[in-house]
Amino acid sequence: MPIHRRLPKRGFNNVRFADKVVVVNTAHLQKFFEEGDTVNEESLRAKGLVKGAFDQIKVLSNGNLSKKLTVSVDALSTSAKEKIEKAGGTAA
């Protein structure tokens, strides 16, 4: 058996360089925030919804939202943005 077939295969893996994205659902916004609050990184850390080191915060539309909130995060799904605006809030 040739040596190149006996040795283990190794290759490049992008996991080390990929951005770490923290996900927050609209159900969490409904549960932890009051009417008229501002949702940003500092307020999410204060409520304990995000911890540790990460590159981005993304809000997804899992759950209902009926409170008027001002959301200022790195990324929003289109359906989450629609839910926030339908409840009377603003999304940036």
Phi and psi in radians as a Rosetta constraint file:
Dihedral C 1 N 2 CA 2 C 2 CIRCULARHARMONIC -1.141 0.35
Dihedral N 2 CA 2 C 2 N 3 CIRCULARHARMONIC 2.670 0.35
Dihedral C 2 N 3 CA 3 C 3 CIRCULARHARMONIC -1.120 0.35
Dihedral N 3 CA 3 C 3 N 4 CIRCULARHARMONIC -0.567 0.35
Dihedral C 3 N 4 CA 4 C 4 CIRCULARHARMONIC -1.216 0.35
Dihedral N 4 CA 4 C 4 N 5 CIRCULARHARMONIC -0.317 0.35
Dihedral C 4 N 5 CA 5 C 5 CIRCULARHARMONIC -1.611 0.35
Dihedral N 5 CA 5 C 5 N 6 CIRCULARHARMONIC -0.354 0.35
Dihedral C 5 N 6 CA 6 C 6 CIRCULARHARMONIC -1.448 0.35
Dihedral N 6 CA 6 C 6 N 7 CIRCULARHARMONIC -0.471 0.35
Dihedral C 6 N 7 CA 7 C 7 CIRCULARHARMONIC -1.402 0.35
Dihedral N 7 CA 7 C 7 N 8 CIRCULARHARMONIC 2.601 0.35
Dihedral C 7 N 8 CA 8 C 8 CIRCULARHARMONIC -1.211 0.35
Dihedral N 8 CA 8 C 8 N 9 CIRCULARHARMONIC 2.621 0.35
Dihedral C 8 N 9 CA 9 C 9 CIRCULARHARMONIC -1.435 0.35
Dihedral N 9 CA 9 C 9 N 10 CIRCULARHARMONIC 2.390 0.35
Dihedral C 9 N 10 CA 10 C 10 CIRCULARHARMONIC -2.291 0.35
Dihedral N 10 CA 10 C 10 N 11 CIRCULARHARMONIC 2.653 0.35
Dihedral C 10 N 11 CA 11 C 11 CIRCULARHARMONIC -2.751 0.35
Dihedral N 11 CA 11 C 11 N 12 CIRCULARHARMONIC -3.065 0.35
Dihedral C 11 N 12 CA 12 C 12 CIRCULARHARMONIC -1.484 0.35
Dihedral N 12 CA 12 C 12 N 13 CIRCULARHARMONIC 2.416 0.35
Dihedral C 12 N 13 CA 13 C 13 CIRCULARHARMONIC -2.254 0.35
Dihedral N 13 CA 13 C 13 N 14 CIRCULARHARMONIC 2.249 0.35
Dihedral C 13 N 14 CA 14 C 14 CIRCULARHARMONIC -1.551 0.35
Dihedral N 14 CA 14 C 14 N 15 CIRCULARHARMONIC 0.076 0.35
Dihedral C 14 N 15 CA 15 C 15 CIRCULARHARMONIC -1.057 0.35
Dihedral N 15 CA 15 C 15 N 16 CIRCULARHARMONIC -0.656 0.35
Dihedral C 15 N 16 CA 16 C 16 CIRCULARHARMONIC -1.136 0.35
Dihedral N 16 CA 16 C 16 N 17 CIRCULARHARMONIC -0.531 0.35
Dihedral C 16 N 17 CA 17 C 17 CIRCULARHARMONIC -1.787 0.35
Dihedral N 17 CA 17 C 17 N 18 CIRCULARHARMONIC -0.108 0.35
Dihedral C 17 N 18 CA 18 C 18 CIRCULARHARMONIC -1.253 0.35
Dihedral N 18 CA 18 C 18 N 19 CIRCULARHARMONIC 2.610 0.35
Dihedral C 18 N 19 CA 19 C 19 CIRCULARHARMONIC -1.264 0.35
Dihedral N 19 CA 19 C 19 N 20 CIRCULARHARMONIC 2.425 0.35
Dihedral C 19 N 20 CA 20 C 20 CIRCULARHARMONIC -1.626 0.35
Dihedral N 20 CA 20 C 20 N 21 CIRCULARHARMONIC 2.069 0.35
Dihedral C 20 N 21 CA 21 C 21 CIRCULARHARMONIC -1.928 0.35
Dihedral N 21 CA 21 C 21 N 22 CIRCULARHARMONIC 2.222 0.35
Dihedral C 21 N 22 CA 22 C 22 CIRCULARHARMONIC -1.695 0.35
Dihedral N 22 CA 22 C 22 N 23 CIRCULARHARMONIC 2.313 0.35
Dihedral C 22 N 23 CA 23 C 23 CIRCULARHARMONIC -1.810 0.35
Dihedral N 23 CA 23 C 23 N 24 CIRCULARHARMONIC 2.309 0.35
Dihedral C 23 N 24 CA 24 C 24 CIRCULARHARMONIC -2.188 0.35
Dihedral N 24 CA 24 C 24 N 25 CIRCULARHARMONIC 2.287 0.35
Dihedral C 24 N 25 CA 25 C 25 CIRCULARHARMONIC -1.616 0.35
Dihedral N 25 CA 25 C 25 N 26 CIRCULARHARMONIC 2.748 0.35
Dihedral C 25 N 26 CA 26 C 26 CIRCULARHARMONIC -1.147 0.35
Dihedral N 26 CA 26 C 26 N 27 CIRCULARHARMONIC -0.432 0.35
Dihedral C 26 N 27 CA 27 C 27 CIRCULARHARMONIC -1.119 0.35
Dihedral N 27 CA 27 C 27 N 28 CIRCULARHARMONIC -0.634 0.35
Dihedral C 27 N 28 CA 28 C 28 CIRCULARHARMONIC -1.180 0.35
Dihedral N 28 CA 28 C 28 N 29 CIRCULARHARMONIC -0.663 0.35
Dihedral C 28 N 29 CA 29 C 29 CIRCULARHARMONIC -1.117 0.35
Dihedral N 29 CA 29 C 29 N 30 CIRCULARHARMONIC -0.711 0.35
Dihedral C 29 N 30 CA 30 C 30 CIRCULARHARMONIC -1.111 0.35
Dihedral N 30 CA 30 C 30 N 31 CIRCULARHARMONIC -0.684 0.35
Dihedral C 30 N 31 CA 31 C 31 CIRCULARHARMONIC -1.358 0.35
Dihedral N 31 CA 31 C 31 N 32 CIRCULARHARMONIC -0.707 0.35
Dihedral C 31 N 32 CA 32 C 32 CIRCULARHARMONIC -1.745 0.35
Dihedral N 32 CA 32 C 32 N 33 CIRCULARHARMONIC -0.258 0.35
Dihedral C 32 N 33 CA 33 C 33 CIRCULARHARMONIC -1.998 0.35
Dihedral N 33 CA 33 C 33 N 34 CIRCULARHARMONIC 2.642 0.35
Dihedral C 33 N 34 CA 34 C 34 CIRCULARHARMONIC -1.687 0.35
Dihedral N 34 CA 34 C 34 N 35 CIRCULARHARMONIC 2.929 0.35
Dihedral C 34 N 35 CA 35 C 35 CIRCULARHARMONIC -1.011 0.35
Dihedral N 35 CA 35 C 35 N 36 CIRCULARHARMONIC 2.243 0.35
Dihedral C 35 N 36 CA 36 C 36 CIRCULARHARMONIC 1.505 0.35
Dihedral N 36 CA 36 C 36 N 37 CIRCULARHARMONIC 0.024 0.35
Dihedral C 36 N 37 CA 37 C 37 CIRCULARHARMONIC -1.255 0.35
Dihedral N 37 CA 37 C 37 N 38 CIRCULARHARMONIC 2.784 0.35
Dihedral C 37 N 38 CA 38 C 38 CIRCULARHARMONIC -1.789 0.35
Dihedral N 38 CA 38 C 38 N 39 CIRCULARHARMONIC 2.247 0.35
Dihedral C 38 N 39 CA 39 C 39 CIRCULARHARMONIC -1.819 0.35
Dihedral N 39 CA 39 C 39 N 40 CIRCULARHARMONIC 1.983 0.35
Dihedral C 39 N 40 CA 40 C 40 CIRCULARHARMONIC -2.524 0.35
Dihedral N 40 CA 40 C 40 N 41 CIRCULARHARMONIC -3.039 0.35
Dihedral C 40 N 41 CA 41 C 41 CIRCULARHARMONIC -1.076 0.35
Dihedral N 41 CA 41 C 41 N 42 CIRCULARHARMONIC -0.731 0.35
Dihedral C 41 N 42 CA 42 C 42 CIRCULARHARMONIC -1.130 0.35
Dihedral N 42 CA 42 C 42 N 43 CIRCULARHARMONIC -0.750 0.35
Dihedral C 42 N 43 CA 43 C 43 CIRCULARHARMONIC -1.228 0.35
Dihedral N 43 CA 43 C 43 N 44 CIRCULARHARMONIC -0.602 0.35
Dihedral C 43 N 44 CA 44 C 44 CIRCULARHARMONIC -1.177 0.35
Dihedral N 44 CA 44 C 44 N 45 CIRCULARHARMONIC -0.663 0.35
Dihedral C 44 N 45 CA 45 C 45 CIRCULARHARMONIC -1.176 0.35
Dihedral N 45 CA 45 C 45 N 46 CIRCULARHARMONIC -0.683 0.35
Dihedral C 45 N 46 CA 46 C 46 CIRCULARHARMONIC -1.122 0.35
Dihedral N 46 CA 46 C 46 N 47 CIRCULARHARMONIC -0.628 0.35
Dihedral C 46 N 47 CA 47 C 47 CIRCULARHARMONIC -1.425 0.35
Dihedral N 47 CA 47 C 47 N 48 CIRCULARHARMONIC -0.194 0.35
Dihedral C 47 N 48 CA 48 C 48 CIRCULARHARMONIC 1.466 0.35
Dihedral N 48 CA 48 C 48 N 49 CIRCULARHARMONIC 0.308 0.35
Dihedral C 48 N 49 CA 49 C 49 CIRCULARHARMONIC -1.445 0.35
Dihedral N 49 CA 49 C 49 N 50 CIRCULARHARMONIC -0.461 0.35
Dihedral C 49 N 50 CA 50 C 50 CIRCULARHARMONIC -2.243 0.35
Dihedral N 50 CA 50 C 50 N 51 CIRCULARHARMONIC 2.473 0.35
Dihedral C 50 N 51 CA 51 C 51 CIRCULARHARMONIC -2.449 0.35
Dihedral N 51 CA 51 C 51 N 52 CIRCULARHARMONIC 2.742 0.35
Dihedral C 51 N 52 CA 52 C 52 CIRCULARHARMONIC 1.358 0.35
Dihedral N 52 CA 52 C 52 N 53 CIRCULARHARMONIC -2.900 0.35
Dihedral C 52 N 53 CA 53 C 53 CIRCULARHARMONIC -1.637 0.35
Dihedral N 53 CA 53 C 53 N 54 CIRCULARHARMONIC 2.379 0.35
Dihedral C 53 N 54 CA 54 C 54 CIRCULARHARMONIC -2.729 0.35
Dihedral N 54 CA 54 C 54 N 55 CIRCULARHARMONIC 2.931 0.35
Dihedral C 54 N 55 CA 55 C 55 CIRCULARHARMONIC -1.757 0.35
Dihedral N 55 CA 55 C 55 N 56 CIRCULARHARMONIC -0.615 0.35
Dihedral C 55 N 56 CA 56 C 56 CIRCULARHARMONIC -2.473 0.35
Dihedral N 56 CA 56 C 56 N 57 CIRCULARHARMONIC 2.711 0.35
Dihedral C 56 N 57 CA 57 C 57 CIRCULARHARMONIC -2.032 0.35
Dihedral N 57 CA 57 C 57 N 58 CIRCULARHARMONIC 2.270 0.35
Dihedral C 57 N 58 CA 58 C 58 CIRCULARHARMONIC -2.186 0.35
Dihedral N 58 CA 58 C 58 N 59 CIRCULARHARMONIC 2.338 0.35
Dihedral C 58 N 59 CA 59 C 59 CIRCULARHARMONIC -1.754 0.35
Dihedral N 59 CA 59 C 59 N 60 CIRCULARHARMONIC 2.203 0.35
Dihedral C 59 N 60 CA 60 C 60 CIRCULARHARMONIC -1.909 0.35
Dihedral N 60 CA 60 C 60 N 61 CIRCULARHARMONIC 2.849 0.35
Dihedral C 60 N 61 CA 61 C 61 CIRCULARHARMONIC -1.722 0.35
Dihedral N 61 CA 61 C 61 N 62 CIRCULARHARMONIC 0.719 0.35
Dihedral C 61 N 62 CA 62 C 62 CIRCULARHARMONIC -1.511 0.35
Dihedral N 62 CA 62 C 62 N 63 CIRCULARHARMONIC 1.862 0.35
Dihedral C 62 N 63 CA 63 C 63 CIRCULARHARMONIC 1.962 0.35
Dihedral N 63 CA 63 C 63 N 64 CIRCULARHARMONIC 2.978 0.35
Dihedral C 63 N 64 CA 64 C 64 CIRCULARHARMONIC -1.641 0.35
Dihedral N 64 CA 64 C 64 N 65 CIRCULARHARMONIC 2.738 0.35
Dihedral C 64 N 65 CA 65 C 65 CIRCULARHARMONIC -2.456 0.35
Dihedral N 65 CA 65 C 65 N 66 CIRCULARHARMONIC 2.136 0.35
Dihedral C 65 N 66 CA 66 C 66 CIRCULARHARMONIC -2.170 0.35
Dihedral N 66 CA 66 C 66 N 67 CIRCULARHARMONIC 0.068 0.35
Dihedral C 66 N 67 CA 67 C 67 CIRCULARHARMONIC -1.756 0.35
Dihedral N 67 CA 67 C 67 N 68 CIRCULARHARMONIC 2.534 0.35
Dihedral C 67 N 68 CA 68 C 68 CIRCULARHARMONIC -1.423 0.35
Dihedral N 68 CA 68 C 68 N 69 CIRCULARHARMONIC 1.929 0.35
Dihedral C 68 N 69 CA 69 C 69 CIRCULARHARMONIC -2.190 0.35
Dihedral N 69 CA 69 C 69 N 70 CIRCULARHARMONIC 2.666 0.35
Dihedral C 69 N 70 CA 70 C 70 CIRCULARHARMONIC -1.831 0.35
Dihedral N 70 CA 70 C 70 N 71 CIRCULARHARMONIC 1.929 0.35
Dihedral C 70 N 71 CA 71 C 71 CIRCULARHARMONIC -1.835 0.35
Dihedral N 71 CA 71 C 71 N 72 CIRCULARHARMONIC 2.156 0.35
Dihedral C 71 N 72 CA 72 C 72 CIRCULARHARMONIC -2.302 0.35
Dihedral N 72 CA 72 C 72 N 73 CIRCULARHARMONIC 1.552 0.35
Dihedral C 72 N 73 CA 73 C 73 CIRCULARHARMONIC -2.247 0.35
Dihedral N 73 CA 73 C 73 N 74 CIRCULARHARMONIC 3.128 0.35
Dihedral C 73 N 74 CA 74 C 74 CIRCULARHARMONIC -1.262 0.35
Dihedral N 74 CA 74 C 74 N 75 CIRCULARHARMONIC -0.687 0.35
Dihedral C 74 N 75 CA 75 C 75 CIRCULARHARMONIC -2.539 0.35
Dihedral N 75 CA 75 C 75 N 76 CIRCULARHARMONIC 2.581 0.35
Dihedral C 75 N 76 CA 76 C 76 CIRCULARHARMONIC -2.347 0.35
Dihedral N 76 CA 76 C 76 N 77 CIRCULARHARMONIC 2.480 0.35
Dihedral C 76 N 77 CA 77 C 77 CIRCULARHARMONIC -1.327 0.35
Dihedral N 77 CA 77 C 77 N 78 CIRCULARHARMONIC 2.742 0.35
Dihedral C 77 N 78 CA 78 C 78 CIRCULARHARMONIC -1.134 0.35
Dihedral N 78 CA 78 C 78 N 79 CIRCULARHARMONIC -0.652 0.35
Dihedral C 78 N 79 CA 79 C 79 CIRCULARHARMONIC -1.243 0.35
Dihedral N 79 CA 79 C 79 N 80 CIRCULARHARMONIC -0.559 0.35
Dihedral C 79 N 80 CA 80 C 80 CIRCULARHARMONIC -1.191 0.35
Dihedral N 80 CA 80 C 80 N 81 CIRCULARHARMONIC -0.701 0.35
Dihedral C 80 N 81 CA 81 C 81 CIRCULARHARMONIC -1.107 0.35
Dihedral N 81 CA 81 C 81 N 82 CIRCULARHARMONIC -0.707 0.35
Dihedral C 81 N 82 CA 82 C 82 CIRCULARHARMONIC -1.109 0.35
Dihedral N 82 CA 82 C 82 N 83 CIRCULARHARMONIC -0.732 0.35
Dihedral C 82 N 83 CA 83 C 83 CIRCULARHARMONIC -1.123 0.35
Dihedral N 83 CA 83 C 83 N 84 CIRCULARHARMONIC -0.709 0.35
Dihedral C 83 N 84 CA 84 C 84 CIRCULARHARMONIC -1.149 0.35
Dihedral N 84 CA 84 C 84 N 85 CIRCULARHARMONIC -0.779 0.35
Dihedral C 84 N 85 CA 85 C 85 CIRCULARHARMONIC -1.236 0.35
Dihedral N 85 CA 85 C 85 N 86 CIRCULARHARMONIC -0.565 0.35
Dihedral C 85 N 86 CA 86 C 86 CIRCULARHARMONIC -1.173 0.35
Dihedral N 86 CA 86 C 86 N 87 CIRCULARHARMONIC -0.576 0.35
Dihedral C 86 N 87 CA 87 C 87 CIRCULARHARMONIC -1.363 0.35
Dihedral N 87 CA 87 C 87 N 88 CIRCULARHARMONIC -0.112 0.35
Dihedral C 87 N 88 CA 88 C 88 CIRCULARHARMONIC 1.768 0.35
Dihedral N 88 CA 88 C 88 N 89 CIRCULARHARMONIC 0.060 0.35
Dihedral C 88 N 89 CA 89 C 89 CIRCULARHARMONIC -1.600 0.35
Dihedral N 89 CA 89 C 89 N 90 CIRCULARHARMONIC -3.113 0.35
Dihedral C 89 N 90 CA 90 C 90 CIRCULARHARMONIC -2.149 0.35
Dihedral N 90 CA 90 C 90 N 91 CIRCULARHARMONIC 2.527 0.35
Dihedral C 90 N 91 CA 91 C 91 CIRCULARHARMONIC -2.188 0.35
Dihedral N 91 CA 91 C 91 N 92 CIRCULARHARMONIC 2.276 0.35
